[in-house]
Amino acid sequence: MARLHTTLAALAVATGLLAGVGSAVAAPAGESARGGLSRFYDQRLDWKSCDDGLLDASGAQCADVTVPLDYQQPRGRTITVAISRLKATDPAQRRGIMLSNPGGPGGPGLAMMARIKGTMSPAVQARYDLVGMDPRGVGRSTPIDCGWPEAFMQRSAGYDRAAFDRSVAFAADRARRCAEKEGGRLPHITTRNTARDMDVVRGAMGEKRISYLGWSYGTYLGAVYTQMFPQRTDRFVLDSAIDPAEYGTEVTRAMGAPSEAVLDDWAAWTARRDAEYHLGTTGKQVRGAVEGLVRQAAKAPIKVGDYAVDAHVLPFLLAGPLPSPGQYAGYTQYVRQLLDAAAGAPVVPGGELEASLTAVFRPGAATDDDAQAAVFCGDVSYPRDPEWYWKKVQRSRAAQPVFGAFVNNITACAFWAKPREERTVVRNDRPALIVQATGDFRTAYGQGVGLHKAMTGSRLVTLKDVAVHGVFGRYPDKCAEDAVNTYLADGRLPAQNITCHAGK
């Protein structure tokens, strides 16, 4: 369902200490008047080397920001949030800071700005300190660990009721393990608290407002920030957006139809190259080979090297690397390996398939999704009755034979503790630029339209007829890039919504 691095160190520390001072940027009254938060907003940041190849090569410095675990108890336990900073290239033009989030939730973002800055115009790089951040519970920011033997809470329901019941037990076990190991911290790993952390970062960096660039789940985080701290927002770009009114099960379920559409387009492309790939001469034949894989895995797990891939895991493996235009050949090789394994042939080591299998069956700190589960399940309440999910799965099978049982299935959120706070209702007129591709197969196009309606001061940039998730910095489209760079550089939103046509 997301996962798209010195001699100046001493100078960075000195200038960083000065940047973290200033009572003029204390906590906003609405969120922080409960008392005890000023010490977090007024803290001095110790900027130093990031100990990361990409970040250090980019000239970034890093710092740990202290925040309360529970904002209702600011004198209680604290945690740290890791941030990076690439300074504005022209101090004379500097406008402020631009925070960022790569999506997930649960995606580490410390190096995000170092990866993306090349897509930014010189004028944008001149105006902002670019700030990357590992959100609370992720990466270097006091990460949580649920102790799951396998990564990821999302599994397909399988083909029959017995398989679905096994997935229910799997989901319940995930929730139980996380509660037992991380129960004290889980209620506080939420979007609202991450937004509060962002505001502490703002204050600690000596700024009155922030600009922001977020992708996927990062658009929801950005939208929540605009609702909680409306007077602290400057220029916000929300790319491949989530409709906050549908945040929860509906966002995941909405992935089904566009994911099947991507599979159709890929199958037609592959069929036209049957002499090379031998998967079928028509799109229907190629798609039939994939659907046959899922049916075979339901009868008996497919041995892929040391791993046994069943019908609960296979749709997940097929969904993860779904290709955008230009990536079809790699996906065909990926599917070819799965088909070879299903036929009993040995799989060549290495490549994306092995990486995907390792991520699922041998999780490490960088590949599990404990924090993703904590945020999703801790933000909103999910239906508790397994029958609700079973009915959705059954209704999806005809139109979504590969991914319907995956995106509609029950997850650990059905067994999670009730969220500490009510879900955030986003309804404001803060300016923002929303970028959305019509073929987005992670956050469907209607999600971006929904966010645009919720944020009445926003403009929508539509990338027409492209199946891609994440546009700016990830899919080369001059029209969309120009719209983003123009807005960030001079604050001018388009006079009306605009449509970009790929390649034009």
JOCORLIN-V524337 format. One record per residue. N is the residue number from 1. RES is the residue in three letters. PSI is psi in whole degrees, 0 to 359 (NA if undefined). Layout:
N_RES_PSI, N_RES_PSI
This chain:
1_MET_NA, 2_ALA_198, 3_ARG_NA, 4_LEU_NA, 5_HIS_NA, 6_THR_135, 7_THR_342, 8_LEU_355, 9_ALA_315, 10_ALA_320, 11_LEU_322, 12_ALA_319, 13_VAL_315, 14_ALA_312, 15_THR_328, 16_GLY_322, 17_LEU_321, 18_LEU_327, 19_ALA_339, 20_GLY_8, 21_VAL_149, 22_GLY_109, 23_SER_344, 24_ALA_343, 25_VAL_37, 26_ALA_174, 27_ALA_140, 28_PRO_144, 29_ALA_320, 30_GLY_320, 31_GLU_341, 32_SER_10, 33_ALA_358, 34_ARG_348, 35_GLY_149, 36_GLY_355, 37_LEU_348, 38_SER_328, 39_ARG_333, 40_PHE_318, 41_TYR_330, 42_ASP_5, 43_GLN_152, 44_ARG_133, 45_LEU_137, 46_ASP_95, 47_TRP_135, 48_LYS_180, 49_SER_146, 50_CYS_345, 51_ASP_43, 52_ASP_129, 53_GLY_310, 54_LEU_313, 55_LEU_315, 56_ASP_321, 57_ALA_334, 58_SER_353, 59_GLY_17, 60_ALA_156, 61_GLN_158, 62_CYS_157, 63_ALA_156, 64_ASP_128, 65_VAL_126, 66_THR_130, 67_VAL_157, 68_PRO_141, 69_LEU_315, 70_ASP_113, 71_TYR_345, 72_GLN_344, 73_GLN_68, 74_PRO_344, 75_ARG_6, 76_GLY_212, 77_ARG_143, 78_THR_159, 79_ILE_173, 80_THR_147, 81_VAL_125, 82_ALA_132, 83_ILE_157, 84_SER_159, 85_ARG_125, 86_LEU_115, 87_LYS_149, 88_ALA_140, 89_THR_343, 90_ASP_98, 91_PRO_331, 92_ALA_334, 93_GLN_358, 94_ARG_131, 95_ARG_324, 96_GLY_213, 97_ILE_150, 98_MET_111, 99_LEU_169, 100_SER_160, 101_ASN_130, 102_PRO_351, 103_GLY_196, 104_GLY_257, 105_PRO_165, 106_GLY_3, 107_GLY_129, 108_PRO_135, 109_GLY_12, 110_LEU_319, 111_ALA_9, 112_MET_313, 113_MET_329, 114_ALA_326, 115_ARG_327, 116_ILE_346, 117_LYS_335, 118_GLY_338, 119_THR_345, 120_MET_142, 121_SER_159, 122_PRO_325, 123_ALA_323, 124_VAL_315, 125_GLN_331, 126_ALA_333, 127_ARG_342, 128_TYR_142, 129_ASP_121, 130_LEU_120, 131_VAL_120, 132_GLY_157, 133_MET_130, 134_ASP_113, 135_PRO_159, 136_ARG_138, 137_GLY_1, 138_VAL_142, 139_GLY_243, 140_ARG_4, 141_SER_72, 142_THR_65, 143_PRO_148, 144_ILE_157, 145_ASP_112, 146_CYS_353, 147_GLY_29, 148_TRP_136, 149_PRO_336, 150_GLU_151, 151_ALA_161, 152_PHE_132, 153_MET_345, 154_GLN_127, 155_ARG_156, 156_SER_154, 157_ALA_346, 158_GLY_197, 159_TYR_338, 160_ASP_179, 161_ARG_323, 162_ALA_320, 163_ALA_319, 164_PHE_318, 165_ASP_325, 166_ARG_322, 167_SER_329, 168_VAL_315, 169_ALA_322, 170_PHE_314, 171_ALA_317, 172_ALA_321, 173_ASP_321, 174_ARG_314, 175_ALA_318, 176_ARG_313, 177_ARG_318, 178_CYS_319, 179_ALA_321, 180_GLU_322, 181_LYS_326, 182_GLU_22, 183_GLY_327, 184_GLY_332, 185_ARG_333, 186_LEU_315, 187_PRO_346, 188_HIS_359, 189_ILE_82, 190_THR_165, 191_THR_317, 192_ARG_321, 193_ASN_326, 194_THR_322, 195_ALA_320, 196_ARG_321, 197_ASP_318, 198_MET_322, 199_ASP_327, 200_VAL_318, 201_VAL_315, 202_ARG_308, 203_GLY_317, 204_ALA_335, 205_MET_3, 206_GLY_29, 207_GLU_148, 208_LYS_334, 209_ARG_164, 210_ILE_149, 211_SER_169, 212_TYR_144, 213_LEU_116, 214_GLY_145, 215_TRP_147, 216_SER_237, 217_TYR_330, 218_GLY_336, 219_THR_324, 220_TYR_315, 221_LEU_315, 222_GLY_318, 223_ALA_320, 224_VAL_320, 225_TYR_317, 226_THR_331, 227_GLN_321, 228_MET_327, 229_PHE_59, 230_PRO_330, 231_GLN_358, 232_ARG_6, 233_THR_144, 234_ASP_258, 235_ARG_118, 236_PHE_129, 237_VAL_124, 238_LEU_108, 239_ASP_125, 240_SER_70, 241_ALA_162, 242_ILE_135, 243_ASP_114, 244_PRO_335, 245_ALA_341, 246_GLU_6, 247_TYR_127, 248_GLY_221, 249_THR_325, 250_GLU_326, 251_VAL_316, 252_THR_316, 253_ARG_326, 254_ALA_347, 255_MET_338, 256_GLY_305, 257_ALA_310, 258_PRO_332, 259_SER_319, 260_GLU_324, 261_ALA_320, 262_VAL_318, 263_LEU_321, 264_ASP_313, 265_ASP_317, 266_TRP_318, 267_ALA_318, 268_ALA_319, 269_TRP_315, 270_THR_322, 271_ALA_326, 272_ARG_351, 273_ARG_38, 274_ASP_331, 275_ALA_334, 276_GLU_320, 277_TYR_336, 278_HIS_44, 279_LEU_358, 280_GLY_154, 281_THR_354, 282_THR_157, 283_GLY_323, 284_LYS_320, 285_GLN_317, 286_VAL_314, 287_ARG_322, 288_GLY_326, 289_ALA_321, 290_VAL_314, 291_GLU_324, 292_GLY_325, 293_LEU_316, 294_VAL_318, 295_ARG_320, 296_GLN_318, 297_ALA_333, 298_ALA_331, 299_LYS_319, 300_ALA_139, 301_PRO_143, 302_ILE_126, 303_LYS_119, 304_VAL_97, 305_GLY_237, 306_ASP_2, 307_TYR_148, 308_ALA_114, 309_VAL_113, 310_ASP_184, 311_ALA_349, 312_HIS_324, 313_VAL_326, 314_LEU_312, 315_PRO_327, 316_PHE_316, 317_LEU_328, 318_LEU_328, 319_ALA_322, 320_GLY_308, 321_PRO_22, 322_LEU_133, 323_PRO_147, 324_SER_167, 325_PRO_137, 326_GLY_351, 327_GLN_9, 328_TYR_322, 329_ALA_317, 330_GLY_321, 331_TYR_324, 332_THR_317, 333_GLN_322, 334_TYR_311, 335_VAL_322, 336_ARG_320, 337_GLN_319, 338_LEU_318, 339_LEU_319, 340_ASP_317, 341_ALA_321, 342_ALA_332, 343_ALA_1, 344_GLY_4, 345_ALA_149, 346_PRO_148, 347_VAL_133, 348_VAL_128, 349_PRO_156, 350_GLY_175, 351_GLY_181, 352_GLU_326, 353_LEU_314, 354_GLU_322, 355_ALA_319, 356_SER_317, 357_LEU_318, 358_THR_320, 359_ALA_324, 360_VAL_310, 361_PHE_342, 362_ARG_67, 363_PRO_147, 364_GLY_184, 365_ALA_331, 366_ALA_351, 367_THR_349, 368_ASP_172, 369_ASP_38, 370_ASP_313, 371_ALA_325, 372_GLN_315, 373_ALA_316, 374_ALA_317, 375_VAL_308, 376_PHE_312, 377_CYS_334, 378_GLY_348, 379_ASP_317, 380_VAL_158, 381_SER_140, 382_TYR_153, 383_PRO_138, 384_ARG_335, 385_ASP_119, 386_PRO_330, 387_GLU_329, 388_TRP_316, 389_TYR_319, 390_TRP_318, 391_LYS_318, 392_LYS_319, 393_VAL_311, 394_GLN_319, 395_ARG_339, 396_SER_345, 397_ARG_318, 398_ALA_313, 399_ALA_337, 400_GLN_69, 401_PRO_336, 402_VAL_314, 403_PHE_350, 404_GLY_316, 405_ALA_345, 406_PHE_306, 407_VAL_343, 408_ASN_359, 409_ASN_161, 410_ILE_150, 411_THR_179, 412_ALA_337, 413_CYS_335, 414_ALA_343, 415_PHE_10, 416_TRP_158, 417_ALA_152, 418_LYS_137, 419_PRO_146, 420_ARG_332, 421_GLU_157, 422_GLU_153, 423_ARG_151, 424_THR_124, 425_VAL_114, 426_VAL_118, 427_ARG_97, 428_ASN_175, 429_ASP_24, 430_ARG_139, 431_PRO_141, 432_ALA_153, 433_LEU_119, 434_ILE_129, 435_VAL_127, 436_GLN_133, 437_ALA_140, 438_THR_333, 439_GLY_14, 440_ASP_125, 441_PHE_6, 442_ARG_308, 443_THR_103, 444_ALA_154, 445_TYR_321, 446_GLY_337, 447_GLN_316, 448_GLY_323, 449_VAL_319, 450_GLY_318, 451_LEU_321, 452_HIS_320, 453_LYS_325, 454_ALA_329, 455_MET_92, 456_THR_345, 457_GLY_6, 458_SER_165, 459_ARG_149, 460_LEU_125, 461_VAL_115, 462_THR_124, 463_LEU_111, 464_LYS_135, 465_ASP_39, 466_VAL_130, 467_ALA_89, 468_VAL_144, 469_HIS_116, 470_GLY_108, 471_VAL_296, 472_PHE_120, 473_GLY_356, 474_ARG_333, 475_TYR_121, 476_PRO_101, 477_ASP_113, 478_LYS_322, 479_CYS_311, 480_ALA_318, 481_GLU_318, 482_ASP_320, 483_ALA_316, 484_VAL_312, 485_ASN_323, 486_THR_314, 487_TYR_314, 488_LEU_327, 489_ALA_316, 490_ASP_2, 491_GLY_8, 492_ARG_109, 493_LEU_152, 494_PRO_149, 495_ALA_333, 496_GLN_172, 497_ASN_145, 498_ILE_156, 499_THR_129, 500_CYS_138, 501_HIS_124, 502_ALA_133, 503_GLY_5, 504_LYS_NA
